[in-house]
């Protein structure tokens, strides 16, 4: 049976291949900022998705750093929006951290994690969790303004892999 380190290296390599597919999209520019390719453990994404950064205030792009801990894939990736302004969104904390959900499913690939992150920026109702908002103020605004969402309907990158690694 392979060790956790062997499993992690296989996973990092598969994730790297998915991130290269995402990088082919005009919506996302992917840069490896940590680890050695193809075993990258940190990425900087420049995302060209129109999203809200305040009530009725929009931005056309943002940067998100994705960090994979030494315990990844046991633990979820960490996604943090860099720079200002930050997303004004029920599933994004005011400090820029993305709340990816109540629990982490280790079978979800990094590529599919990133697709969900992009969906959250578009305010896709499938990923905006009203039960436990990260930003209560943004959630109240979201509930009062359903006609504004989704705020970006550009097609997201499609992965050619099943998403479970």
FIDREN-129736 format. One record per atom (N, C-alpha, C): atom name; residue in three letters; x, y, z; residue number from 0. Coordinates in pm, whole numbers. Atoms other than C-alpha are relative to their C-alpha. Example, Ala and Ser with C-alpha at 12.3 -4.5 7.8 and 13.67 -1.06 7.14 Angstrom:
<bamars>
[bamar "N" "ala" [89 -119 0] 0]
[bamar "CA" "ala" [1230 -450 780] 0]
[bamar "C" "ala" [90 120 0] 0]
[bamar "N" "ser" [-82 -119 -6] 1]
[bamar "CA" "ser" [1367 -106 714] 1]
[bamar "C" "ser" [-77 109 73] 1]
</bamars>
This chain:
<bamars>
[bamar "N" "unk" [84 -118 0] 0]
[bamar "CA" "unk" [0 0 0] 0]
[bamar "C" "unk" [89 125 0] 0]
[bamar "N" "unk" [-85 -119 7] 1]
[bamar "CA" "unk" [140 343 -93] 1]
[bamar "C" "unk" [-11 84 129] 1]
[bamar "N" "unk" [-2 -88 -117] 2]
[bamar "CA" "unk" [239 584 183] 2]
[bamar "C" "unk" [-79 127 -30] 2]
[bamar "N" "unk" [70 -127 20] 3]
[bamar "CA" "unk" [59 915 238] 3]
[bamar "C" "unk" [81 92 -90] 3]
[bamar "N" "unk" [-85 -86 82] 4]
[bamar "CA" "unk" [357 1098 84] 4]
[bamar "C" "unk" [-7 -39 -148] 4]
[bamar "N" "unk" [11 47 139] 5]
[bamar "CA" "unk" [335 883 -231] 5]
[bamar "C" "unk" [-137 38 -58] 5]
[bamar "N" "unk" [135 -37 45] 6]
[bamar "CA" "unk" [-40 940 -254] 6]
[bamar "C" "unk" [-7 150 -25] 6]
[bamar "N" "unk" [0 -145 16] 7]
[bamar "CA" "unk" [11 1314 -206] 7]
[bamar "C" "unk" [72 43 -127] 7]
[bamar "N" "unk" [-74 -36 122] 8]
[bamar "CA" "unk" [272 1331 -484] 8]
[bamar "C" "unk" [-80 -34 -126] 8]
[bamar "N" "unk" [85 38 115] 9]
[bamar "CA" "unk" [41 1148 -724] 9]
[bamar "C" "unk" [-112 104 -15] 9]
[bamar "N" "unk" [110 -96 1] 10]
[bamar "CA" "unk" [-242 1382 -629] 10]
[bamar "C" "unk" [48 137 -49] 10]
[bamar "N" "unk" [-53 -130 43] 11]
[bamar "CA" "unk" [-27 1695 -669] 11]
[bamar "C" "unk" [28 2 -150] 11]
[bamar "N" "unk" [-29 7 143] 12]
[bamar "CA" "unk" [82 1580 -1014] 12]
[bamar "C" "unk" [-130 3 -82] 12]
[bamar "N" "unk" [129 -2 70] 13]
[bamar "CA" "unk" [-278 1510 -1123] 13]
[bamar "C" "unk" [-66 137 9] 13]
[bamar "N" "unk" [55 -135 -16] 14]
[bamar "CA" "unk" [-390 1845 -981] 14]
[bamar "C" "unk" [72 99 -91] 14]
[bamar "N" "unk" [-78 -88 88] 15]
[bamar "CA" "unk" [-110 2019 -1170] 15]
[bamar "C" "unk" [-49 -12 -144] 15]
[bamar "N" "unk" [50 20 137] 16]
[bamar "CA" "unk" [-236 1865 -1496] 16]
[bamar "C" "unk" [-136 67 -19] 16]
[bamar "N" "unk" [129 -68 9] 17]
[bamar "CA" "unk" [-588 1991 -1423] 17]
[bamar "C" "unk" [17 152 -1] 17]
[bamar "N" "unk" [-22 -145 -3] 18]
[bamar "CA" "unk" [-458 2339 -1342] 18]
[bamar "C" "unk" [54 49 -135] 18]
[bamar "N" "unk" [-45 -37 135] 19]
[bamar "CA" "unk" [-283 2342 -1681] 19]
[bamar "C" "unk" [-120 10 -95] 19]
[bamar "N" "unk" [122 -9 81] 20]
[bamar "CA" "unk" [-622 2272 -1842] 20]
[bamar "C" "unk" [-78 128 30] 20]
[bamar "N" "unk" [70 -123 -39] 21]
[bamar "CA" "unk" [-781 2556 -1646] 21]
[bamar "C" "unk" [72 122 -55] 21]
[bamar "N" "unk" [-81 -111 51] 22]
[bamar "CA" "unk" [-495 2783 -1755] 22]
[bamar "C" "unk" [-26 27 -148] 22]
[bamar "N" "unk" [30 -18 143] 23]
[bamar "CA" "unk" [-603 2731 -2118] 23]
[bamar "C" "unk" [-122 89 -21] 23]
[bamar "N" "unk" [119 -83 8] 24]
[bamar "CA" "unk" [-923 2924 -2044] 24]
[bamar "C" "unk" [38 148 1] 24]
[bamar "N" "unk" [-26 -144 -8] 25]
[bamar "CA" "unk" [-931 3299 -2109] 25]
[bamar "C" "unk" [-44 62 134] 25]
[bamar "N" "unk" [49 -52 -128] 26]
[bamar "CA" "unk" [-1097 3337 -1767] 26]
[bamar "C" "unk" [101 -8 112] 26]
[bamar "N" "unk" [-91 23 -112] 27]
[bamar "CA" "unk" [-806 3217 -1556] 27]
[bamar "C" "unk" [143 -12 -51] 27]
[bamar "N" "unk" [-144 14 24] 28]
[bamar "CA" "unk" [-431 3268 -1568] 28]
[bamar "C" "unk" [57 -66 125] 28]
[bamar "N" "unk" [-52 79 -113] 29]
[bamar "CA" "unk" [-258 3009 -1348] 29]
[bamar "C" "unk" [152 11 4] 29]
[bamar "N" "unk" [-144 -3 -22] 30]
[bamar "CA" "unk" [90 3061 -1206] 30]
[bamar "C" "unk" [34 -88 119] 30]
[bamar "N" "unk" [-49 80 -113] 31]
[bamar "CA" "unk" [276 2810 -990] 31]
[bamar "C" "unk" [89 92 84] 31]
[bamar "N" "unk" [-77 -87 -89] 32]
[bamar "CA" "unk" [412 2999 -687] 32]
[bamar "C" "unk" [65 -76 115] 32]
[bamar "N" "unk" [-60 80 -106] 33]
[bamar "CA" "unk" [513 2712 -459] 33]
[bamar "C" "unk" [14 -145 -42] 33]
[bamar "N" "unk" [-26 139 38] 34]
[bamar "CA" "unk" [656 2366 -491] 34]
[bamar "C" "unk" [68 -6 -135] 34]
[bamar "N" "unk" [-70 20 126] 35]
[bamar "CA" "unk" [832 2221 -789] 35]
[bamar "C" "unk" [-91 -74 -97] 35]
[bamar "N" "unk" [87 64 100] 36]
[bamar "CA" "unk" [636 2141 -1105] 36]
[bamar "C" "unk" [51 -141 -30] 36]
[bamar "N" "unk" [145 -2 -4] 37]
[bamar "CA" "unk" [456 1904 -1145] 37]
[bamar "C" "unk" [-58 -22 140] 37]
[bamar "N" "unk" [47 24 -138] 38]
[bamar "CA" "unk" [430 1879 -764] 38]
[bamar "C" "unk" [-28 132 71] 38]
[bamar "N" "unk" [29 -133 -53] 39]
[bamar "CA" "unk" [310 2236 -712] 39]
[bamar "C" "unk" [-92 -11 121] 39]
[bamar "N" "unk" [87 -4 -117] 40]
[bamar "CA" "unk" [158 2314 -374] 40]
[bamar "C" "unk" [-53 141 28] 40]
[bamar "N" "unk" [57 -134 -10] 41]
[bamar "CA" "unk" [71 2679 -431] 41]
[bamar "C" "unk" [-15 58 -140] 41]
[bamar "N" "unk" [33 -60 129] 42]
[bamar "CA" "unk" [-90 2863 -721] 42]
[bamar "C" "unk" [-53 141 23] 42]
[bamar "N" "unk" [62 -131 3] 43]
[bamar "CA" "unk" [-176 3224 -795] 43]
[bamar "C" "unk" [-86 5 -124] 43]
[bamar "N" "unk" [96 -7 109] 44]
[bamar "CA" "unk" [-488 3260 -1008] 44]
[bamar "C" "unk" [-37 145 -26] 44]
[bamar "N" "unk" [57 -128 42] 45]
[bamar "CA" "unk" [-569 3577 -1199] 45]
[bamar "C" "unk" [-129 -35 -69] 45]
[bamar "N" "unk" [133 43 42] 46]
[bamar "CA" "unk" [-941 3543 -1252] 46]
[bamar "C" "unk" [-72 117 -66] 46]
[bamar "N" "unk" [70 -102 77] 47]
[bamar "CA" "unk" [-1128 3740 -1517] 47]
[bamar "C" "unk" [-149 -30 -3] 47]
[bamar "N" "unk" [143 22 -18] 48]
[bamar "CA" "unk" [-1480 3696 -1385] 48]
[bamar "C" "unk" [-56 125 64] 48]
[bamar "N" "unk" [65 -119 -56] 49]
[bamar "CA" "unk" [-1710 3989 -1319] 49]
[bamar "C" "unk" [-75 -41 127] 49]
[bamar "N" "unk" [63 32 -128] 50]
[bamar "CA" "unk" [-1815 3984 -953] 50]
[bamar "C" "unk" [-17 127 82] 50]
[bamar "N" "unk" [25 -115 -87] 51]
[bamar "CA" "unk" [-1929 4214 -676] 51]
[bamar "C" "unk" [112 17 102] 51]
[bamar "N" "unk" [-96 -34 -104] 52]
[bamar "CA" "unk" [-1686 4393 -446] 52]
[bamar "C" "unk" [-64 95 101] 52]
[bamar "N" "unk" [80 -82 -90] 53]
[bamar "CA" "unk" [-1957 4594 -270] 53]
[bamar "C" "unk" [-143 -3 -50] 53]
[bamar "N" "unk" [138 -4 46] 54]
[bamar "CA" "unk" [-2328 4652 -293] 54]
[bamar "C" "unk" [-5 84 -127] 54]
[bamar "N" "unk" [11 -65 130] 55]
[bamar "CA" "unk" [-2385 4738 -659] 55]
[bamar "C" "unk" [132 55 -52] 55]
[bamar "N" "unk" [-134 -39 43] 56]
[bamar "CA" "unk" [-2009 4778 -706] 56]
[bamar "C" "unk" [70 -126 -52] 56]
[bamar "N" "unk" [-56 121 61] 57]
[bamar "CA" "unk" [-1831 4539 -942] 57]
[bamar "C" "unk" [147 15 -33] 57]
[bamar "N" "unk" [-137 6 49] 58]
[bamar "CA" "unk" [-1483 4432 -1038] 58]
[bamar "C" "unk" [5 -107 -109] 58]
[bamar "N" "unk" [-9 90 114] 59]
[bamar "CA" "unk" [-1378 4252 -1355] 59]
[bamar "C" "unk" [105 -108 16] 59]
[bamar "N" "unk" [-103 101 -22] 60]
[bamar "CA" "unk" [-1083 4057 -1219] 60]
[bamar "C" "unk" [48 6 144] 60]
[bamar "N" "unk" [-57 8 -134] 61]
[bamar "CA" "unk" [-914 3946 -901] 61]
[bamar "C" "unk" [109 -106 -1] 61]
[bamar "N" "unk" [-102 103 -15] 62]
[bamar "CA" "unk" [-627 3735 -778] 62]
[bamar "C" "unk" [-28 -81 125] 62]
[bamar "N" "unk" [24 92 -110] 63]
[bamar "CA" "unk" [-668 3430 -558] 63]
[bamar "C" "unk" [120 -94 11] 63]
[bamar "N" "unk" [-110 93 -26] 64]
[bamar "CA" "unk" [-383 3234 -400] 64]
[bamar "C" "unk" [-58 -127 60] 64]
[bamar "N" "unk" [44 131 -49] 65]
[bamar "CA" "unk" [-447 2863 -349] 65]
[bamar "C" "unk" [124 -68 59] 65]
[bamar "N" "unk" [-111 66 -70] 66]
[bamar "CA" "unk" [-224 2689 -95] 66]
[bamar "C" "unk" [-45 -139 43] 66]
[bamar "N" "unk" [26 138 -38] 67]
[bamar "CA" "unk" [-210 2315 -40] 67]
[bamar "C" "unk" [94 -35 116] 67]
[bamar "N" "unk" [-81 29 -119] 68]
[bamar "CA" "unk" [-92 2220 310] 68]
[bamar "C" "unk" [73 -133 -15] 68]
[bamar "N" "unk" [-69 129 0] 69]
[bamar "CA" "unk" [138 1930 388] 69]
[bamar "C" "unk" [-96 -115 24] 69]
[bamar "N" "unk" [102 103 -24] 70]
[bamar "CA" "unk" [-177 1740 491] 70]
[bamar "C" "unk" [-100 -11 -115] 70]
[bamar "N" "unk" [86 13 117] 71]
[bamar "CA" "unk" [-344 1793 152] 71]
[bamar "C" "unk" [32 -134 -68] 71]
[bamar "N" "unk" [143 -27 14] 72]
[bamar "CA" "unk" [-550 1608 28] 72]
[bamar "C" "unk" [-87 -36 120] 72]
[bamar "N" "unk" [84 24 -119] 73]
[bamar "CA" "unk" [-661 1513 379] 73]
[bamar "C" "unk" [-73 127 40] 73]
[bamar "N" "unk" [58 -130 -33] 74]
[bamar "CA" "unk" [-722 1884 443] 74]
[bamar "C" "unk" [-27 79 -128] 74]
[bamar "N" "unk" [42 -80 115] 75]
[bamar "CA" "unk" [-891 2127 205] 75]
[bamar "C" "unk" [108 99 -42] 75]
[bamar "N" "unk" [-85 -112 43] 76]
[bamar "CA" "unk" [-697 2373 -8] 76]
[bamar "C" "unk" [-46 128 70] 76]
[bamar "N" "unk" [30 -131 -58] 77]
[bamar "CA" "unk" [-682 2725 133] 77]
[bamar "C" "unk" [-2 99 -115] 77]
[bamar "N" "unk" [13 -99 108] 78]
[bamar "CA" "unk" [-807 2997 -105] 78]
[bamar "C" "unk" [-18 137 61] 78]
[bamar "N" "unk" [2 -134 -56] 79]
[bamar "CA" "unk" [-741 3362 -27] 79]
[bamar "C" "unk" [13 103 -111] 79]
[bamar "N" "unk" [-4 -107 100] 80]
[bamar "CA" "unk" [-818 3668 -241] 80]
[bamar "C" "unk" [102 104 43] 80]
[bamar "N" "unk" [-104 -96 -30] 81]
[bamar "CA" "unk" [-521 3899 -259] 81]
[bamar "C" "unk" [-38 138 -53] 81]
[bamar "N" "unk" [23 -136 46] 82]
[bamar "CA" "unk" [-524 4275 -300] 82]
[bamar "C" "unk" [-137 52 40] 82]
[bamar "N" "unk" [126 -67 -28] 83]
[bamar "CA" "unk" [-816 4513 -280] 83]
[bamar "C" "unk" [-65 37 -133] 83]
[bamar "N" "unk" [97 36 -102] 84]
[bamar "CA" "unk" [-1105 4520 -320] 84]
[bamar "C" "unk" [-17 -152 8] 84]
[bamar "N" "unk" [32 141 -19] 85]
[bamar "CA" "unk" [-1221 4183 -188] 85]
[bamar "C" "unk" [-141 -27 -54] 85]
[bamar "N" "unk" [134 38 45] 86]
[bamar "CA" "unk" [-1525 3992 -312] 86]
[bamar "C" "unk" [-102 32 109] 86]
[bamar "N" "unk" [114 -24 -90] 87]
[bamar "CA" "unk" [-1854 4100 -156] 87]
[bamar "C" "unk" [-99 -110 -32] 87]
[bamar "N" "unk" [66 123 38] 88]
[bamar "CA" "unk" [-2016 3762 -144] 88]
[bamar "C" "unk" [-31 -81 127] 88]
[bamar "N" "unk" [33 78 -119] 89]
[bamar "CA" "unk" [-2196 3539 107] 89]
[bamar "C" "unk" [99 -111 35] 89]
[bamar "N" "unk" [-92 111 -28] 90]
[bamar "CA" "unk" [-1933 3264 73] 90]
[bamar "C" "unk" [146 43 3] 90]
[bamar "N" "unk" [-135 -54 -15] 91]
[bamar "CA" "unk" [-1629 3491 97] 91]
[bamar "C" "unk" [4 84 128] 91]
[bamar "N" "unk" [-17 -80 -120] 92]
[bamar "CA" "unk" [-1515 3624 433] 92]
[bamar "C" "unk" [52 139 -38] 92]
[bamar "N" "unk" [-42 -138 28] 93]
[bamar "CA" "unk" [-1446 3999 449] 93]
[bamar "C" "unk" [151 13 -16] 93]
[bamar "N" "unk" [-147 -6 11] 94]
[bamar "CA" "unk" [-1071 3928 486] 94]
[bamar "C" "unk" [52 -61 -129] 94]
[bamar "N" "unk" [-42 56 128] 95]
[bamar "CA" "unk" [-1066 3752 146] 95]
[bamar "C" "unk" [9 -150 -5] 95]
[bamar "N" "unk" [-5 147 0] 96]
[bamar "CA" "unk" [-1078 3387 253] 96]
[bamar "C" "unk" [-130 -55 -56] 96]
[bamar "N" "unk" [118 65 58] 97]
[bamar "CA" "unk" [-1313 3167 52] 97]
[bamar "C" "unk" [-45 -112 93] 97]
[bamar "N" "unk" [59 109 -77] 98]
[bamar "CA" "unk" [-1546 2942 251] 98]
[bamar "C" "unk" [-49 -103 -101] 98]
[bamar "N" "unk" [29 100 105] 99]
[bamar "CA" "unk" [-1550 2633 32] 99]
[bamar "C" "unk" [-107 -100 41] 99]
[bamar "N" "unk" [105 90 -46] 100]
[bamar "CA" "unk" [-1812 2454 240] 100]
[bamar "C" "unk" [23 -46 142] 100]
[bamar "N" "unk" [-6 45 -139] 101]
[bamar "CA" "unk" [-1881 2293 573] 101]
[bamar "C" "unk" [96 -117 21] 101]
[bamar "N" "unk" [-90 115 -13] 102]
[bamar "CA" "unk" [-1669 1987 503] 102]
[bamar "C" "unk" [80 -15 -129] 102]
[bamar "N" "unk" [-89 23 115] 103]
[bamar "CA" "unk" [-1389 1882 269] 103]
[bamar "C" "unk" [-11 -145 -42] 103]
[bamar "N" "unk" [2 134 57] 104]
[bamar "CA" "unk" [-1429 1581 44] 104]
[bamar "C" "unk" [133 -20 -71] 104]
[bamar "N" "unk" [-135 19 53] 105]
[bamar "CA" "unk" [-1075 1462 -23] 105]
[bamar "C" "unk" [1 -58 -140] 105]
[bamar "N" "unk" [3 53 136] 106]
[bamar "CA" "unk" [-1189 1298 -346] 106]
[bamar "C" "unk" [-21 110 -104] 106]
[bamar "N" "unk" [16 -110 95] 107]
[bamar "CA" "unk" [-1259 1641 -501] 107]
[bamar "C" "unk" [138 47 -45] 107]
[bamar "N" "unk" [-129 -44 53] 108]
[bamar "CA" "unk" [-972 1735 -728] 108]
[bamar "C" "unk" [15 151 15] 108]
[bamar "N" "unk" [-25 -144 -9] 109]
[bamar "CA" "unk" [-808 2078 -712] 109]
[bamar "C" "unk" [-69 74 -114] 109]
[bamar "N" "unk" [65 -64 114] 110]
[bamar "CA" "unk" [-943 2158 -1059] 110]
[bamar "C" "unk" [-148 23 26] 110]
[bamar "N" "unk" [142 -15 -30] 111]
[bamar "CA" "unk" [-1300 2098 -948] 111]
[bamar "C" "unk" [-24 96 117] 111]
[bamar "N" "unk" [4 -99 -108] 112]
[bamar "CA" "unk" [-1235 2297 -629] 112]
[bamar "C" "unk" [5 141 -60] 112]
[bamar "N" "unk" [-14 -131 65] 113]
[bamar "CA" "unk" [-1127 2590 -851] 113]
[bamar "C" "unk" [-126 34 -80] 113]
[bamar "N" "unk" [125 -25 73] 114]
[bamar "CA" "unk" [-1437 2553 -1072] 114]
[bamar "C" "unk" [-109 46 98] 114]
[bamar "N" "unk" [98 -45 -100] 115]
[bamar "CA" "unk" [-1654 2580 -758] 115]
[bamar "C" "unk" [31 142 48] 115]
[bamar "N" "unk" [-40 -134 -39] 116]
[bamar "CA" "unk" [-1454 2888 -654] 116]
[bamar "C" "unk" [-46 101 -106] 116]
[bamar "N" "unk" [43 -89 109] 117]
[bamar "CA" "unk" [-1523 3046 -996] 117]
[bamar "C" "unk" [-152 15 1] 117]
[bamar "N" "unk" [146 -6 -9] 118]
[bamar "CA" "unk" [-1893 2958 -964] 118]
[bamar "C" "unk" [-43 91 113] 118]
[bamar "N" "unk" [36 -87 -112] 119]
[bamar "CA" "unk" [-1900 3132 -628] 119]
[bamar "C" "unk" [14 146 -38] 119]
[bamar "N" "unk" [-19 -139 42] 120]
[bamar "CA" "unk" [-1763 3451 -783] 120]
[bamar "C" "unk" [-109 44 -98] 120]
[bamar "N" "unk" [110 -31 92] 121]
[bamar "CA" "unk" [-2034 3432 -1050] 121]
[bamar "C" "unk" [-135 6 73] 121]
[bamar "N" "unk" [122 9 -81] 122]
[bamar "CA" "unk" [-2292 3394 -768] 122]
[bamar "C" "unk" [-92 -110 -54] 122]
[bamar "N" "unk" [79 115 43] 123]
[bamar "CA" "unk" [-2405 3060 -905] 123]
[bamar "C" "unk" [-75 -53 122] 123]
[bamar "N" "unk" [76 44 -117] 124]
[bamar "CA" "unk" [-2690 2957 -672] 124]
[bamar "C" "unk" [35 -141 47] 124]
[bamar "N" "unk" [-37 136 -39] 125]
[bamar "CA" "unk" [-2559 2599 -672] 125]
[bamar "C" "unk" [112 -1 105] 125]
[bamar "N" "unk" [-113 -2 -93] 126]
[bamar "CA" "unk" [-2257 2706 -465] 126]
[bamar "C" "unk" [-9 112 105] 126]
[bamar "N" "unk" [18 -103 -102] 127]
[bamar "CA" "unk" [-2383 3007 -267] 127]
[bamar "C" "unk" [-87 -60 109] 127]
[bamar "N" "unk" [67 71 -108] 128]
[bamar "CA" "unk" [-2474 2842 63] 128]
[bamar "C" "unk" [-67 99 95] 128]
[bamar "N" "unk" [68 -94 -89] 129]
[bamar "CA" "unk" [-2742 3045 240] 129]
[bamar "C" "unk" [-9 -47 144] 129]
[bamar "N" "unk" [15 54 -136] 130]
[bamar "CA" "unk" [-2742 2817 545] 130]
[bamar "C" "unk" [104 55 97] 130]
[bamar "N" "unk" [-108 -47 -87] 131]
[bamar "CA" "unk" [-2406 2934 682] 131]
[bamar "C" "unk" [89 99 -74] 131]
[bamar "N" "unk" [-80 -98 75] 132]
[bamar "CA" "unk" [-2285 3254 515] 132]
[bamar "C" "unk" [128 41 72] 132]
[bamar "N" "unk" [-126 -50 -53] 133]
[bamar "CA" "unk" [-1927 3367 563] 133]
[bamar "C" "unk" [-8 151 22] 133]
[bamar "N" "unk" [17 -145 -11] 134]
[bamar "CA" "unk" [-2034 3729 516] 134]
[bamar "C" "unk" [-151 27 12] 134]
[bamar "N" "unk" [143 -18 -29] 135]
[bamar "CA" "unk" [-2372 3796 678] 135]
[bamar "C" "unk" [-58 121 -73] 135]
[bamar "N" "unk" [47 -122 67] 136]
[bamar "CA" "unk" [-2403 4148 535] 136]
[bamar "C" "unk" [-21 -26 -150] 136]
[bamar "N" "unk" [13 32 142] 137]
[bamar "CA" "unk" [-2340 4024 179] 137]
[bamar "C" "unk" [-115 -97 -24] 137]
[bamar "N" "unk" [111 95 14] 138]
[bamar "CA" "unk" [-2587 3742 235] 138]
[bamar "C" "unk" [-134 72 1] 138]
[bamar "N" "unk" [126 -75 -7] 139]
[bamar "CA" "unk" [-2867 3983 334] 139]
[bamar "C" "unk" [-23 76 -130] 139]
[bamar "N" "unk" [8 -73 127] 140]
[bamar "CA" "unk" [-2794 4194 26] 140]
[bamar "C" "unk" [-33 -96 -115] 140]
[bamar "N" "unk" [24 104 102] 141]
[bamar "CA" "unk" [-2786 3879 -193] 141]
[bamar "C" "unk" [-147 -43 1] 141]
[bamar "N" "unk" [140 44 -11] 142]
[bamar "CA" "unk" [-3127 3769 -63] 142]
[bamar "C" "unk" [-98 109 -46] 142]
[bamar "N" "unk" [88 -110 39] 143]
[bamar "CA" "unk" [-3278 4115 -129] 143]
[bamar "C" "unk" [7 31 -149] 143]
[bamar "N" "unk" [-24 -38 140] 144]
[bamar "CA" "unk" [-3146 4134 -487] 144]
[bamar "C" "unk" [16 -120 -92] 144]
[bamar "N" "unk" [-19 122 79] 145]
[bamar "CA" "unk" [-3204 3797 -659] 145]
[bamar "C" "unk" [11 25 -151] 145]
[bamar "N" "unk" [-4 -29 144] 146]
[bamar "CA" "unk" [-3244 3960 -1001] 146]
[bamar "C" "unk" [142 30 -51] 146]
[bamar "N" "unk" [-138 -34 39] 147]
[bamar "CA" "unk" [-2873 4052 -1000] 147]
[bamar "C" "unk" [87 -123 -28] 147]
[bamar "N" "unk" [-85 119 3] 148]
[bamar "CA" "unk" [-2753 3692 -1000] 148]
[bamar "C" "unk" [-52 -106 -95] 148]
[bamar "N" "unk" [-146 -10 -9] 149]
[bamar "CA" "unk" [-2570 3520 -1147] 149]
[bamar "C" "unk" [47 131 -65] 149]
[bamar "N" "unk" [-49 -128 48] 150]
[bamar "CA" "unk" [-2361 3830 -1216] 150]
[bamar "C" "unk" [96 -15 -118] 150]
[bamar "N" "unk" [-87 28 114] 151]
[bamar "CA" "unk" [-2137 3668 -1479] 151]
[bamar "C" "unk" [-39 -138 -51] 151]
[bamar "N" "unk" [46 128 55] 152]
[bamar "CA" "unk" [-2250 3394 -1713] 152]
[bamar "C" "unk" [99 -56 -103] 152]
[bamar "N" "unk" [-100 56 91] 153]
[bamar "CA" "unk" [-1928 3331 -1904] 153]
[bamar "C" "unk" [16 -149 29] 153]
[bamar "N" "unk" [-22 144 -26] 154]
[bamar "CA" "unk" [-1878 2957 -1954] 154]
[bamar "C" "unk" [134 -23 69] 154]
[bamar "N" "unk" [-120 31 -77] 155]
[bamar "CA" "unk" [-1628 2818 -1709] 155]
[bamar "C" "unk" [80 -109 -69] 155]
[bamar "N" "unk" [-82 107 60] 156]
[bamar "CA" "unk" [-1339 2591 -1804] 156]
[bamar "C" "unk" [-60 -136 26] 156]
[bamar "N" "unk" [47 137 -17] 157]
[bamar "CA" "unk" [-1432 2230 -1857] 157]
[bamar "C" "unk" [122 -90 16] 157]
[bamar "N" "unk" [-108 94 -23] 158]
[bamar "CA" "unk" [-1211 1960 -1719] 158]
[bamar "C" "unk" [-30 -130 -70] 158]
[bamar "N" "unk" [15 124 73] 159]
[bamar "CA" "unk" [-1152 1645 -1917] 159]
[bamar "C" "unk" [23 -121 90] 159]
[bamar "N" "unk" [-22 107 -96] 160]
[bamar "CA" "unk" [-1090 1444 -1603] 160]
[bamar "C" "unk" [-123 -12 89] 160]
[bamar "N" "unk" [121 21 -77] 161]
[bamar "CA" "unk" [-1356 1299 -1375] 161]
[bamar "C" "unk" [-11 81 128] 161]
[bamar "N" "unk" [5 -79 -120] 162]
[bamar "CA" "unk" [-1263 1513 -1073] 162]
[bamar "C" "unk" [23 -77 128] 162]
[bamar "N" "unk" [-28 82 -119] 163]
[bamar "CA" "unk" [-1209 1225 -835] 163]
[bamar "C" "unk" [131 -71 -26] 163]
[bamar "N" "unk" [-135 52 21] 164]
[bamar "CA" "unk" [-848 1131 -797] 164]
[bamar "C" "unk" [37 -91 114] 164]
</bamars>
